[in-house]
Amino acid sequence: MGWIATPEDTKQVMRMAGTDGLLLAVDVGTLSARAGLFDAGGQLLASASAPCELIRPAQDHAVYRMDGIWAAVTQAVRDTLAGQPGAALRVRALAFDATSSLALSHTGAPPLEGDADVFCWADHRGEAIAEEITAIGDRLLDYTGGALSPEMHLPKLLWLKRHDPAAWARVTGARDLCDALAWRATGDDRHSLCGLACKWAFLPADGDTAWRRGLLGTLGIADLLDRGVLAQPPLPVGATHGRLSAEAAVEMSLPPGLPVAVGLIDAEAGTLGALDGSFAQAMNETLVLIGGTSTCMMAFAPDERRIHGVWGPFRDAVFPGLWMHEAGQSLTGAALDAVLQQHPAGPRRSGPAAHAATVTRIMPLLKAEGPAFAAGRHIVPDWLGNRSPLGEGRARALAAGLGEERGERDFLEAYYATARGIVLQARQILDHLDAHGYAIRRVALSGGHARNPLMVSLYRDALGRELLLPRTPEPVLLGTAMVAAVAAGWYPDLLSAVAGLAPGGEPQVADPAWARAHDIAFRIYLGLFEARNAAMRDSAALAALARQ
């Protein structure tokens, strides 16, 4: 049983104003929920995490149970507060970030397999539907990089309506996961402008006609806007979503009535936490790379730029008046996990310890052999489609240099080649952004990749830009704490919160001895990328023969 506030406790909380209090941030990732407690200077005081189950009932299907996610959230919050006596009374506001997963409220049985009611962002069952929507040619595509990704919400919802009409009939609302969490915490049903701008058929710059109602009608899903409050105007990130309900307060061991902020997607939260006070002046030269299970690359511009294969530009998705681009790679950390789990000479399990042990074995080989290590092994790392720069959900990986070897050396080369392929593709994406108006000279690295010494060395030496490592151990949670700071009234807007709370990044000095080697590897990568694309086109023609 959580701590239950008395009426006097609540009055005390409401009387305690100013920035002498604390901020609580909750991040829901692909496999766990984390909570962090921050002071007024942006310092992390305590954090904790709890796992949530990802269910994979069929190929390309990935779902959760909302009750399981919420249980992980409340456990993480309670554990964070447990080691900080009296902290609960000092919390001034709470904010959520989450993966761009899609939560469905419903009557009766849950609408998804396995008694689930949340589509994971990585659910790709809607690949064919995404291509169908792309073929319509709606103006929405001008703001999704020229194609609609199956990781966006509309293909998933349309798949459910077509394949299980009875389940669709039970759906009463659809929400970005961060909005569903705030709804559960407050009882107030509202939508964040961040989620609507980035994942729905919604164009904020169009004002009263932001929803692409004509497209929804063409697809036969116009009734989507009749479910829940999707048709109501969204709120900007950092506004007050509502106040913590008595029930949620008990579950979290917090006093009721705390402001709960309008939240955001986890990549956007990580972006906030990795920026520094000079961001507004160096905007066109700055990119944040959040490397975790997948990789997101976030850049902002004051003007509208349409870039093929890059999601956006999304106006007002984070900062009012600014246009955001989101490039990315669908599986990166998960691909390294797969090498650990699947290679015969690997540990057959993933996790921080397994990655650390593998990197510890690779680093001496790189020092001794230099670029000769894994020189013949190269990968185009598209295990779950190519988000950027191709914008092709059906693309798959290509590996060169495979043999019959299955020993330790082969395992270490496989891990290194995978890591290098991920970083070289990131370099390709940066070059693509630079060819369309950006001039990126510094990359702020955030997420789990920043804790992997091999990945850090590759990003530092192979990107061709200055690399900054965050001075905070939890950039995603810090970004969410910035959102909470706005809801608490400590800052008038997010740009001010970034300037006030961001610790900035530590510059990393590239090793010039590796520059030519990475240039050659990049040239090999680009050649394989084009060869894979040609093979993909020919494969589509081959498959078409069966339908004739």
N, C-alpha and C positions, 0 to 999 in steps of 0.2 A: 504494500500500500504506500502510495506517495504521500508527501507532506501536504497537509490541508491547511490553507491559510484561514485565519480568523478575520472577521471584518476589520479589526484594528490593524492587522498586518496589511490588508489591502489599502487602508487609509494612509498607513505609513509609507507604503510604496508610492502612492500618488503624491504625497507631500515632498518626497525626496526628488528634487529637480536638479538640473545642471548636468555636468559631465563628470561627476564624481562616481558614477555607477559603472555597470558592466554591460556588455553586449553579448547576446547568445546567438550563435550561428549554427545552422544545421544543414549539412550537405548530404544528399542521397545520391550515391553513385550507382554503378551497375551491380555491385555485389554487396554493398554495405551502406549503412548510414553512419555519419560522423557528426559529432557536436563539438563546438569549441567555445570557450569563454574568453572574452577579450576585455582588456581595460580601455580607458579613454584614450590611451596613446597608441592603440593598435597592437599591444603586446598580448600574445597568447598565454593565458594563465593555466588552462587545463583543457584536455580533450579526451574523447573516448569514442569508440566505434562499436557497432554491433552488426552481424551479418544479416542479409536478407536473401531469400532463396530465389534464384532465377530458374524458371521452369522452361524446359525445351521439349514440348510434347511432339514435335515433328520437325523435319528439316525446314529451316528458314523461319520457324516459329519460336518466339522468345517472349515469355509472359511472367507476370508476378501476381501475387494476391495482395491487395491493398492493405488488408489487416496485418499481413506479415511485414510489409514495409513500415507501417505505423508502429508496430511493436518494436522494430529495430530503432526507429527514431526515438521513441520514449525511453528505451533502455540506454541509448547513447547519451541522451540528455541527463538522465538520472545519474549515470556513472560519472559524467563530467562534473556535475554539481557535488557529488558525494565527497570529493576530496577537498572541497572549498567551503568550509563552515561559514554560514551566513551569506554565501554568494547569492542564493536565490532571491533574497530581499533586495539585493543591489542591482539585479538585472533591470535594465530600462526598456529593452525592446528585444524582439526575437525576429529572425528572418530565416527563410528556407531558400535553398537552391536545390536543384535536382537535375538528373539527366532529362533529355527531351523525350521522356516516355509519356504515354498517354493513358490516363486513368478514366475508367468508365463507371459512372454510377448507374444503378439498375434496380429494377424490381425483380423479385423471384431469384432464380438461380443465377450465379455469375455467368456473363455472356461468353467467356473464353474457356478454352480447354483447361483441364486441371483445376476447375473451380477458381479460375483466375479472372481478374477484372482490370488488369493493366497491361497494355502493350509495351514491351521494352523497346527502346530506341532501335536496337539491333534486329528487331523482327523484320524480315525481308519477304514476307509472304506476298506483299503487294507489288513485287517487281514488275509483273506484266501490266498491272493496273497503272503504275507510275508511267510506264511507256505509253499507255493509252491516253493518259491525261496530257503527257507531253505532246502527243500527236495532234491534239485539239488546237494547240497553238495559242492558248489564251495569254493575255497580257501578263498574267501572273509569272510566266516563264522569264520575263524581263528581269525579275527579281529573285530568281532561283538558279541563276547561272545558265539558263537556256534549256534546262531539263528539270523534271520533278523527281526528287529522290524518293525511293521507297522508305527511307527513314523519316520522311515527313508524315503528317498525320492523315491526310486525305486518302492515300492509297490503302492504309490499314482499315480505316472506317468503311470505305467502299467495299473492300474485300469482305468484311463482316456482313454488311448488308446483303451482298450478293450470295454469299456462301452459306449464311445461317440467318435467314430472315426472322426466324423466331427469336433468336438471341438479340438481333438488332431491335426488335419490337420491345424488348425488356430494358433497353438502354434509355436512361432518363437524362443523361448529360455526359459530355466528354470534356476533359480538362487536362492541360499540361500538369505533369506530376507536381511541380512546385505549387501550382494553384490548388490542386487537390489536397495537398498537405496543409496549406493555409486555411482552406475551407474546413478541414477536419479539426484544426486547432481553434477556430473561431466560431464556426457555424455560419459564417458569412460567405456567400458564393459570389466570387468575383474573378476576373481574369486579368493576368499581367499582360501589358503591352509587349513585353519581351517575347513571351510564348506565341502570341497571336502573330506578331510580325515575322517571326523566324520559322514557324512550323505549320501555319494554316494558310488558307486561301484568303489572306487579309493583307491589304496594302495601306499602312497608316497614312501615307501621304495623300491618299484619295479622300480623306475626311469622311463625310457622311456615307460615301459609297465604297468604304474600305473593303467590305466583304465582296468577293467575286461571286455574287449571287447568280449571275448568268451561267458561270461555269458549274456551280453546284446544281443548277437546274438541268443543264445538259447532261450531267453525270447521273441524274436521278437521285440526288441526295440533298435536295433543297430543304428537306425536313430536319436536317442537322441543326439549323439555327432555331428550331422550335424546342430543342432539348436543352434544359438548363438555362443559363443566362448568356450564352455566346452572343446573342444579338445585342446585348447591352454594351455601352462603351467601356473599353478596358481602362485600367489604371496604370500610371507609369511606375517603374521600379522605384522602390523606396517610399511610395505613398503608404498610407495605413490601410491594410486589407481589412483589419478588424481588431478585436480585443480577445485575448486568450480566454476561452470559455472555462467555466468551473470544472467541467469534466476533464478537459485536456490539462488543466492546471494540476489536478490530482495525479494524472498519469505521468506528468513531467516533473513533479515536485517543485512547481513554480507557483507564485501567487497569481490568482486570476486577474484579468483586466489589463495585463501587459499589452502594449501595442505589438501587433504582428504585421510585419511589412509585406507589401506586395513584392513577391520574390522574382526569381530569374532562373534561367537555365544554368547548369553547372559550369559550362565553358565560359559563359559571360561572367560568372562570379570569379572564376580563376583569372580572367582577364583583368578585372578590377584589382585583384590582390597582387598582380604582377606589375602593374603600372607604377610610375613614380610621379613626383610633383611637376616634372617638366613635360608631361605627356601633352598638354594642350599646345605647347609651343613646338614640339617635335612629332606631332601626330602623323604626318605623312611619311616619316622615317622609322616609325615604330610598329612592331608586330609582336603580339603575345602568342607563344606556342604552348598550348596545354597538352602535354603528352601523358596519357594514361592508358586505359583499355583501348581507346581510340585517340586520335590526335585532332585537335581543333586549332586553327590559326586565325586570330582575330585582328582586324585592322579597321581603323575609322577614318572617315573623310568628311569635310564640311560640304562636299558636293556629291551629286549623284553619279556613280560610275557603274556601268553594267559590264561585268566580266564573265565570259563563258566559263563554265565549270566551277564557279565560285558562288556559294549561296549569298544572296543579297543583290544589291544593297538594301538593307533594312533600315528605314528611317525611324528614329526614336526608340529602337529596340533596347538600348541601354541609356544613352545620353540624349535628352531632348534636342532635336535639331541636327544631330550628327547621323551620318549614314554608316552602317556597319557592314563589313564583308566577313564572311566566315568560310574559309577554305578548310579542307581537312582530309584525313585518312581514316577509313572506317575501322581497321583493326591494326593496332601497332603493339601496344603492351600485350594484348591478347595473343598476337603472333609470336612474341618472345616466350610467352607462357606455353604456347603450343610446342615450341622446340623443346622446352624442358620436359613437357609431359609425354611427347610422342617419340622422340629419338631413342633408339635402343640403348645408346650409351649415356643418355641423360638421366637425371634423378627420378624421372617419371612422375614428378610433381612440380607445381609452381609455388610461388610465394617469395617474399623478400629474401629469405635465407638462401633459397635455391638460386635466385638471380645473383646474389652477392658471391656465392661460392663459385659460380660459373665465370663471372667477370674476373674474380681473383685468379683464376687459372688462365684466362685469355690474356690479361695485361702483360705478364712476363713474356709470352710468345710474341706479342706485338713489339715489345721493346727489343727482343733478340732478333726477330726476323724482319721487322718493319713491314713495308707494303707487300712483301712476298707472302705473308700469311693470308691464306684464303684468296690469293690473287686470281685464281681461276673460277671462283664461285661468286655468282651474282644473281640478284633477285629483283623482280618488279613486284613490290609488296601489295598486291591488290586482292587479298583473300576474300573480301566481302564488297566487291565493287570498287570503283574509283570515284571518290567524291570530287577530287580536284587533281589536275586541271581538266580531266576528260569529262566528268559528270556522267559516268556510265555505270549504272547499278549492276549490270551483268558482267562486268569485267572481272577477271580472276587472275591470280598470281602466275608469274612465269619464273622458273628457276633454271639457271645454266650452271654447268659444271658438276652435276650429280654423277656419282659412280656407285659401285657396289660396296664401298667402305661403310662400316657401321661402328667403328671404334671411337675412342675418346677424341682423337684428333678430328675426326669427321664431325662429331657433335659440336666441338668448340668452333670449328669453321662454320657450321650451319648457324650457330647462334650469332657469330660475328657478321656473317653475310646478311642475315636477316636485319640486324641492327643497322648495318651500313645502308642497306636498301631503303629502309624507312627514312633515314636522314637524307639520302640523296634525292628521294622523292620530295621531301620537304624543301630541299634546295630548288628543285624544279618548280614547285608551287610558288616560292618566293620570286623566282625569275618571272613567272607568269604574272604575278601581281605588279611587279615593276614595269612590265611591258604595257600595263593598263593604268598608268597614272601614279603609282606609288614609287618611292625611292627608298626602299627599306635598307637601313644601314645598321639597325640594332634589333636583336631578337631577345625578348624576355622569356626565359624558359620556366614553365610551371608544371606542376603535376608530378607523377611518379617517375618520369624520365629524368627529372632533375636530381633524383636520388640514386641513379644508376651511373657509376663513374664511366663506364664504357660509352653510354649514350651521351653523357656530357662531353666527353672528349671528341666524339664524332660530330656533335652539333657545333662545338667550338672550332674544329679544324676544317669541317667540310661544307659548312653553309656559306662561307665567304662573307659573313657579316659579324659584327660584334655580338657576342653572346653575354647575356646578363643572367646571373642566378639570383633568385629571390633571397632577400635577407630574412624572410619569415619562413618558418617551417611548414606553414599551412596557407598558401596563397588563396586557395578556393574558399576556405573558411573565412579568411580575412576579408575577401571581397564581399562575402555575404554579411559579415559584421559591418562593413561600410554601409550596406543597404539598411541594416538595422539602425545604424547611427542616424540616417536620414529620418527614419520613422520615429526615432526617439526625439527628434527635434534638435540634435546636436549640430547638424549641418543643413543648409537650405537645399542642397542638391547633391547628386552623386559626384560631379566634378570637384566640388568643394570637399567632399568626404575623401576622395582619392588624394587630393592635395594635402589633407590634414592627417591621414592615417597611413599612407603608403610608405613603406620603408625603403623602396627602391631596390635596385639590383646590383650585384657585385660583378664587375666586368671580368671576363675570362680572356686570357691572352692566348691567341692561337699559336700552335706549334708550326713554324714555317717549313719544317722538314717534311710535313705531310701534305703540303699544298698541292704539289704536282701529282702525287699519288691519288689524291681525291679528285683532282681534275680528270685524270685518266679513267678512274672508276665511274665518274659521272658521265663521261662520254660513252662508256660501255652501257651504263644504265639507260641512257637516252636511246641508244640503238636497239636495245632489247624492248624498250617501251613501244617503239614504233613497230617492231616485228610482232609483238604481242597484239597490238591493235589490228595489224593486217591479218593475223591469224584469226582474230575474233570475228572480223568481217567475213572471212572465208568460211569459218565455222557456221556462221548464221546462214550463209548460202547453202552449206551442206545440209543443215537441219531443215531448210525450206524444201529440199527435194522430197523429204518424207511426206510433206503436206500436199504435194502436187498429184 
